[in-house]
Each structure stands twice: as structure tokens, then as C-alpha cells.
């Protein structure tokens, strides 16, 4: 059995431990939600203040030249590129994940339909992140195409000659399950299908090798494991073989070959710069720059391989301790145990519905309405358990189950830049206490909030 002393010993031996000092972590908080919003780097406050007080306030519009604002999206893209297996000048940091997905899916569909007009289907995973599915649904409606949603085990057989694009998230947001990017991309290419990879739950958390996998397009956000701040600019990567084939659909002036010529006709910039659109959010990009700088500090400590090794050790420990210390409370495991199939999060489950097994402790009375609006007896209690943990300073999050599997998700992210092994021990101890005492049943933990 692993002990608290064992965990402290692991922290003392951790070569990445100094990276924790780069972040502002509130006293008494164990933050296991970096897969939703990363922690603030300590450098952010001073950097943003400098942008506002010196670059903007003093240099004014001159700062586009004097402070290098004009090429900041490309510079940050080059800073990020090695961490996602991309080459120089192949990535730009700009806009949001949803907007960037619209750009690359539009471009991919143009390429696919030009090469093979009979391709009228877009494939994705049924449990893909909703914004990806919404963007794809809108584009398919607009173009008269069919969006087909699949379970992971159905993807291989669905790769047929009528498919234009396969759009997947590398690490599933609900379960932490990770696809084999290289193998799936190769299988898609064997049938002439283009691939788009969403790296929102991968970039900065797991090794990614876009060029080695021969992927076609990729997008991802800057506010999760990259610690760029709420609503931080996202990023977009396009394989060099595709960048100059088509305009992206949002042909804004920052994607023009010469924006300050002010010509009435659009002439797209060569390469990845054409995937820029409007005037760039310099303050937000500067905050993201501080998040990426921490990865520069991680390079001499072992880089992504060291981060991945620690991430797997943290998630292994969490799974083991939950199973040892929280047995008998109806918890299941949605996250794969196999390292090659796991991202940097662990998702526990609790079943809801009329056939759910009885849970320890009393439930709300029959007919009562729970936090999720389900009849009493049909609630898993997962939302309330997460809220009880948050009240104790252990911050994870909740994702409601789908009606097919009747499993709600308690989701915990493990960012190896700032999470330690003692944090894992203490988090599980709090979870055990919440479950053993039935603390989660208190009324205040069953009031649903807007953000879960």
C-alpha cells in the first residue's frame, strides 16, 4: 500500500519539482482542473502590466513595430511547434478553437471535394467535444454533406471511399482516452481521407508528433495545459503540403500577403500566415507567451518525455489510491489503464438511472428533484461529490453522462508542471472523507451552477 510518506519521497526525487515555482497556486488548494483551465504563471501579471503600461500606454500604435506585436502569432507558434511535433513556421496562435476548426475543416473539405467529388461524408466520434461537432454539423448542412458520429471501435470500418474528412480529438475530453494518431491517420490516408486532429487535451500534456504522424490539419486551445489564461488564443497547424492549396474561409486582413498595401482584393499570405484573420488580441497573446515560457524552462529538465513520465506516474497513483481507499462507493473508471491509451486526466464514473446500484448513504427522497433535474433515486451524486470536493479545496469538475451509458463523470486533470504526488494522496483522502461521511448529500452541494 502506498503511504503519504511514499508520496512525499516521490516529490523529493521529482526532477520537475522546480517548475511548480513558476505558478501562482492558492494556499490550501489542490488544483486538478488544469485540463479545463490552467493555473496562472507568476510572470503573467508583470508581463500584461508591461504590455498595458509601457507598450500600449507609451508606444501606442508604434508598438506594433517597436514591441513586435505584428508577428507575435507566428513567434508564439514557433515557440509551441516543437511541443506538438510541428516544424518552424507551421503554427500560428490566433482566434479560438472553434474558429480555427471552421477554417481547417472548410479547407479540408475543399481539398477533398476537388480531388474526389463523390466524398460526401465527415466522420467524427460521438463523444467528441460538442463545439467540434457543432462546427462540423453547420458546415455539413451548408454544403449538403453528412456528418456521421461513431464509437471509437467503429471508426476503422467506417473509413470508406465516400468519406472526405475524419475529424477526431486526440485525447477525449470526457474519458481521457487517447487515440493512436499515427495509426489512424495512416488508415485514413490509405482510403484517401484527410484527417483533422483537435489537440485541446493533448498540447502540453502528452507527446504529439504531427509531422511524424503525417497528419493533415490540427487545432487546439491555449488555456488548458498551456496555461495561457481564460479564453486564451488557440492555435492552428496545417501540413505544408496543404497550406497554399486553398484560401481559408475567413479571409481577413491579417491573413493577407501584404496587409498594409490596403488593396481591395484579397491576396492570401503564403504558408500558415494565411490562417490568421483579423487584428490580433495582443494582451491575450502576451499572457499565453508566459505559459509557453514555462515549457522552455522544462526543456533542460527532460522536456516532454519527463512531463509524460510524471503524468503517467501521477495518474497511475490516483487510480490505485481511489481503488484501494474508496471502494464500495459506486465509483468506476472511464479512463484507460493502458499508458498508450491514456491522456493526462482520470475520469471516475457514477451510474444514474433506475438500474443504478444502491449507493452508500441515503439518497434524496423518491420524486425529489436533484441538482441535475433527474428524479430522486436516479441521480448518481457525481455532481454533488465534485462540489463537496471543491468546497474542501480539491478542484476537479463534472461532466454529465449520456443517456446511452447512464454514467456521470467526475473529472480530474493532472498537470505535471505543478501537481505533486502528495497532492494526489491528499486529494484521494478528501474524496474518501466526502464519500464515507455522505457529506456530498448536503443541500448546498446539490444546487447546480452554470459552469460544472
C-alpha positions in Angstrom: 0.0 0.0 0.0 1.3 3.5 -0.9 1.6 5.8 2.0 1.7 9.6 2.4 5.4 9.3 3.3 6.0 7.4 0.0 4.3 10.3 -1.9 6.5 12.8 -0.1 9.6 10.8 -1.1 8.5 10.8 -4.7 8.1 14.6 -4.6 11.6 15.0 -3.1 13.0 13.0 -6.0 11.0 14.7 -8.8 13.3 16.5 -11.3 10.3 18.6 -12.4 9.5 19.9 -8.9 11.2 23.4 -9.6 8.6 24.1 -12.3 5.9 24.4 -9.6 7.5 27.7 -8.6 6.6 29.2 -11.9 2.9 29.3 -11.0 0.6 31.1 -8.6 -1.2 28.3 -6.6 -3.7 29.5 -3.9 -2.9 28.3 -0.4 -4.8 25.2 0.6 -5.9 24.3 -3.0 -5.2 21.1 -4.8 -5.9 22.0 -8.4 -6.9 19.1 -10.6 -8.7 21.1 -13.3 -5.8 22.2 -15.4 -7.4 20.1 -18.2 -10.2 22.8 -18.2 -8.3 26.0 -17.2 -4.6 26.0 -16.4 -3.0 27.8 -13.4 -1.7 31.4 -13.9 2.1 31.6 -14.4 3.6 34.1 -12.0 5.1 36.0 -14.8 1.7 36.9 -16.3 0.8 39.8 -14.1 4.1 41.7 -14.8 4.0 40.9 -18.5 0.4 42.0 -19.0 1.1 45.1 -17.0 4.2 45.9 -19.1 2.1 45.5 -22.3 -0.5 47.9 -20.9 1.6 50.4 -19.1 4.6 50.6 -21.4 4.0 49.1 -24.8 0.4 50.3 -25.2 0.3 53.4 -23.0 3.7 54.8 -24.0 4.4 53.5 -27.5 0.8 53.5 -28.6 0.4 52.3 -32.2 4.1 52.3 -32.7 4.3 49.2 -30.5 3.1 47.1 -33.5 6.6 47.7 -34.8 8.7 48.6 -31.7 7.3 45.8 -29.5 6.9 43.2 -32.3 3.1 42.9 -31.9 2.7 42.4 -35.6 4.4 39.0 -35.7 3.5 37.7 -32.2 1.1 35.0 -33.5 3.9 33.5 -35.6 6.6 33.8 -32.8 4.3 32.0 -30.4 3.5 29.4 -33.0 7.2 28.7 -33.4 7.6 28.5 -29.6 4.8 25.9 -29.4 5.7 24.0 -32.5 8.3 21.6 -31.0 5.8 20.5 -28.3 3.3 19.3 -30.9 5.8 17.8 -33.4 5.5 20.6 -35.9 8.2 22.4 -37.8 9.2 26.1 -37.9 6.6 28.5 -39.4 3.9 25.8 -39.5 1.9 27.0 -36.5 0.2 30.3 -35.6 -1.5 31.2 -32.3 -4.7 33.0 -33.1 -8.5 33.1 -32.6 -10.4 30.4 -30.8 -10.5 26.6 -31.2 -14.0 26.8 -32.8 -13.0 29.5 -35.3 -9.8 27.6 -36.2 -11.7 24.4 -36.7 -14.1 26.2 -39.0 -11.0 27.3 -41.1 -9.3 24.0 -41.3 -12.5 21.9 -41.9 -13.5 24.2 -44.7 -10.1 24.0 -46.3 -10.0 20.2 -45.8 -13.4 19.8 -47.4 -12.4 22.0 -50.4 -9.3 19.8 -50.9 -11.2 16.5 -50.6 -14.1 17.5 -52.9 -11.7 18.9 -55.5 -9.7 15.6 -55.5 -12.8 13.3 -55.2 -16.2 14.9 -55.6 -18.0 11.7 -54.6 -16.8 12.2 -51.0 -19.8 13.5 -49.1 -19.3 12.3 -45.5 -17.4 13.7 -42.5 -16.7 11.2 -39.7 -16.2 12.0 -36.0 -16.5 10.4 -32.6 -19.9 10.6 -31.0 -18.3 11.7 -27.7 -16.1 14.3 -29.4 -16.2 17.8 -27.7 -19.5 19.4 -28.6 -18.1 22.6 -30.3 -16.2 20.4 -32.8 -19.5 18.6 -33.6 -21.4 21.8 -33.9 -19.0 23.4 -36.3 -18.9 20.2 -38.4 -22.7 20.0 -38.4 -23.0 23.6 -39.5 -20.5 23.1 -42.4 -22.1 19.8 -43.5 -25.6 21.4 -43.6 -24.2 24.3 -45.6 -22.5 22.1 -48.1 -25.0 19.3 -48.3 -22.8 16.7 -46.7 -23.4 14.1 -44.0 -21.8 14.1 -40.5 -21.5 10.6 -39.2 -20.9 10.1 -35.5 -19.2 6.8 -34.4 -18.0 5.0 -31.3 -14.2 4.5 -31.3 -14.4 0.9 -32.2 -16.5 1.7 -35.3 -14.0 4.2 -36.9 -11.8 1.7 -38.8 -14.7 0.0 -40.6 -16.2 3.4 -41.5 -13.2 4.6 -43.5 -14.7 4.2 -46.9 -14.4 5.9 -50.3 -17.3 8.2 -49.7 -15.6 9.9 -46.7 -13.9 13.3 -47.2 -12.6 14.0 -43.7 -12.0 12.2 -40.4 -12.1 14.7 -37.5 -11.0 13.5 -34.1 -9.9 14.8 -30.7 -6.6 13.2 -29.8 -7.5 12.8 -26.1 -11.2 12.5 -25.3 -12.4 15.3 -23.0 -14.8 13.0 -21.2 -12.7 9.9 -20.6 -9.1 10.8 -21.1 -8.8 8.0 -23.7 -6.1 8.7 -26.3 -6.2 7.7 -30.0 -3.2 6.4 -31.9 -2.7 9.4 -34.1 -0.2 7.8 -36.5 -2.1 4.5 -37.0 -5.5 6.2 -37.5 -4.0 8.8 -39.9 -2.3 6.1 -41.9 -5.5 4.1 -42.1 -7.5 7.2 -43.2 -4.9 8.1 -45.9 -5.0 4.6 -47.2 -8.6 5.4 -48.3 -7.8 8.9 -49.4 -9.3 10.6 -46.4 -7.9 13.8 -44.8 -7.5 14.0 -41.0 -8.1 16.8 -38.6 -6.8 16.4 -35.0 -8.0 18.5 -32.1 -5.2 18.8 -29.5 -7.1 20.7 -26.8 -6.4 17.9 -24.3 -3.0 16.9 -25.7 -0.9 20.0 -26.3 1.5 20.4 -23.3 0.2 17.2 -21.6 1.2 14.3 -23.9 3.7 13.8 -26.6 2.3 14.8 -30.0 4.1 14.3 -33.4 2.0 15.9 -36.1 4.6 15.7 -38.8 5.8 12.2 -37.9 2.1 11.0 -37.9 1.7 12.7 -41.3 -1.5 14.4 -40.1 -3.2 17.0 -42.4 -4.6 19.6 -40.1 -4.7 20.3 -36.4 -6.1 22.9 -33.9 -6.0 23.3 -30.2 -6.6 25.8 -27.3 -4.2 27.8 -25.2 -5.9 27.9 -21.9 -5.7 24.3 -20.6 -2.3 22.6 -20.3 -0.6 25.6 -22.0 -1.7 27.9 -19.1 -2.5 30.9 -21.3 -5.4 32.2 -19.3 -9.2 32.1 -19.7 -10.2 32.4 -23.3 -6.5 32.4 -24.4 -5.9 32.4 -28.1 -5.9 28.9 -29.7 -3.5 27.6 -32.4 -3.7 26.1 -35.9 -1.3 23.9 -37.8 -1.6 22.8 -41.4 0.7 20.4 -43.1 2.9 22.3 -45.6 1.6 20.2 -48.5 -1.8 21.8 -47.9 -1.2 25.4 -46.7 -1.2 27.0 -50.1 -3.8 24.9 -51.9 -6.9 26.9 -50.7 -7.9 30.1 -49.1 -9.2 29.6 -45.6 -12.8 30.9 -45.4 -12.2 33.8 -43.0 -10.1 35.9 -45.4 -9.2 38.7 -43.0 -6.6 41.4 -43.5 -4.0 39.8 -41.2 -4.0 36.8 -43.5 -3.3 39.0 -46.5 0.1 38.7 -48.1 0.7 42.5 -47.6 -1.9 43.9 -45.1 -0.6 47.4 -45.2 -0.9 47.7 -49.0 -4.7 48.1 -48.4 -5.7 46.7 -51.7 -9.4 46.0 -52.3 -8.8 42.4 -53.5 -7.6 39.6 -51.2 -4.3 38.0 -51.8 -3.6 35.3 -49.2 -0.2 35.2 -47.5 2.0 32.2 -48.3 2.1 29.4 -45.8 0.5 29.3 -42.3 0.1 33.1 -42.1 -3.0 32.9 -44.3 -4.8 31.2 -41.4 -4.7 34.5 -39.5 -7.8 36.6 -39.8 -8.4 39.9 -38.1 -6.4 42.2 -35.8 -4.7 40.1 -33.1 -5.5 40.2 -29.3 -2.1 41.3 -28.1 -2.8 41.3 -24.4 -4.1 37.8 -24.5 -1.3 36.6 -26.7 1.2 38.1 -24.3 -0.4 36.1 -21.4 -0.1 32.9 -23.5 3.5 33.8 -24.1 4.1 33.4 -20.3 2.5 30.0 -20.3 4.7 28.8 -23.2 7.8 30.2 -21.5 7.3 27.6 -18.7 7.8 24.8 -21.3 11.0 26.4 -22.3 12.1 26.0 -18.6 11.0 22.4 -18.8 13.3 21.6 -21.7 16.6 21.2 -19.7 14.7 19.1 -17.1 13.8 16.5 -19.7 11.2 18.1 -21.8 8.0 16.4 -22.9 9.3 12.9 -22.1 9.9 13.9 -18.5 6.4 15.5 -18.3 4.8 12.4 -19.8 6.6 10.1 -17.4 5.4 12.1 -14.4 1.9 12.5 -15.8 1.6 8.7 -16.0 3.0 8.2 -12.5 0.5 10.7 -11.1 -2.5 9.2 -12.9 -1.4 5.7 -12.0 -1.1 6.7 -8.4 -4.5 8.4 -8.3 -6.3 5.3 -9.9 -4.6 3.0 -7.5 -5.4 5.0 -4.4 -9.0 5.5 -5.3 -9.5 1.8 -5.8 -7.7 1.0 -2.6 -9.3 3.7 -0.4 -12.7 4.5 -1.9 -14.1 1.0 -2.6 -17.8 0.4 -2.0 -19.0 3.8 -3.1 -20.1 3.0 -6.6 -17.1 4.6 -8.4 -16.0 3.2 -11.8 -13.1 4.1 -14.1 -13.7 5.6 -17.6 -10.1 6.3 -18.3 -8.0 3.5 -19.9 -5.4 1.9 -17.7 -3.0 1.3 -20.6 -0.4 4.1 -20.8 -0.5 4.3 -24.6 -4.3 4.9 -24.5 -4.4 7.5 -21.6 -4.0 11.3 -21.6 -3.2 13.3 -18.5 -6.6 13.0 -16.8 -8.5 10.4 -14.8 -12.3 10.2 -15.1 -14.3 8.4 -12.5 -17.9 7.4 -13.0 -21.1 7.0 -11.0 -24.1 5.4 -12.5 -27.5 7.1 -12.6 -31.0 5.9 -13.7 -33.5 3.4 -12.5 -31.0 0.5 -12.7 -28.1 2.1 -10.9 -26.7 0.1 -8.0 -27.5 1.3 -4.5 -25.0 3.9 -3.1 -23.8 4.0 0.4 -25.8 6.5 2.5 -29.3 7.8 2.0 -30.4 9.3 -1.3 -32.9 12.2 -1.8 -36.5 11.0 -1.3 -38.4 9.4 -4.1 -39.7 12.1 -6.5 -37.3 14.8 -5.3 -35.5 16.9 -7.9 -31.8 16.7 -7.8 -29.2 19.2 -9.0 -29.3 17.8 -12.5 -33.1 17.7 -12.7 -33.3 14.0 -12.5 -36.0 12.3 -10.3 -34.8 11.2 -6.9 -33.1 7.8 -6.9 -31.9 8.4 -10.4 -29.1 10.8 -9.5 -25.6 9.5 -9.4 -24.4 12.1 -6.9 -21.4 12.8 -9.0 -22.1 16.5 -9.4 -22.6 16.9 -5.6 -19.4 14.9 -4.8 -17.4 17.3 -7.0 -18.9 20.3 -5.4 -18.1 18.9 -1.9 -14.5 18.4 -3.0 -14.3 21.9 -4.4 -15.5 23.2 -1.0 -12.6 21.4 0.6 -10.1 23.0 -1.9 -9.8 19.9 -4.2 -10.9 21.4 -7.6 -11.9 19.0 -10.3 -15.1 19.2 -12.5 -18.2 17.3 -13.5 -19.5 16.1 -16.9 -23.0 14.8 -17.2 -23.5 11.4 -18.6 -25.1 10.5 -21.9 -28.4 8.6 -22.0 -26.8 5.5 -23.5 -24.4 4.6 -20.8 -26.0 6.3 -17.8 -22.6 7.3 -16.4 -21.8 10.7 -14.9 -18.2 11.7 -14.9 -16.0 13.1 -12.1 -13.1 14.5 -14.0 -9.6 15.2 -12.6 -6.7 16.6 -14.6 -3.0 16.1 -13.6 -0.7 18.8 -14.9 2.8 17.6 -14.2 4.2 21.1 -14.3 2.7 21.9 -10.9 0.9 18.8 -9.4 2.9 16.7 -7.0 2.4 13.2 -5.6 1.4 14.4 -2.1 -1.3 16.4 -3.9 -2.6 13.1 -5.2 -2.6 11.5 -1.8 -4.4 14.4 -0.2 -7.0 14.6 -3.0 -7.9 11.0 -2.5 -8.1 11.4 1.2 -10.6 14.2 0.8 -12.6 12.1 -1.7 -12.7 9.2 0.8 -14.0 11.5 3.6 -16.6 13.0 1.3 -17.9 9.6 0.4 -17.6 7.9 3.9 -19.4 10.7 5.7 -22.1 11.3 3.0 -21.0 15.0 3.0 -21.9 15.3 -0.6 -25.6 15.0 0.2 -25.7 18.4 1.8 -28.2 20.8 0.1 -25.6 23.4 -0.9 -23.7 20.8 -2.9 -26.8 19.8 -4.9 -27.5 23.3 -6.2 -26.4 23.2 -9.9 -24.3 26.1 -11.0 -24.0 27.5 -14.6 -20.4 26.1 -15.0 -20.0 22.5 -13.9 
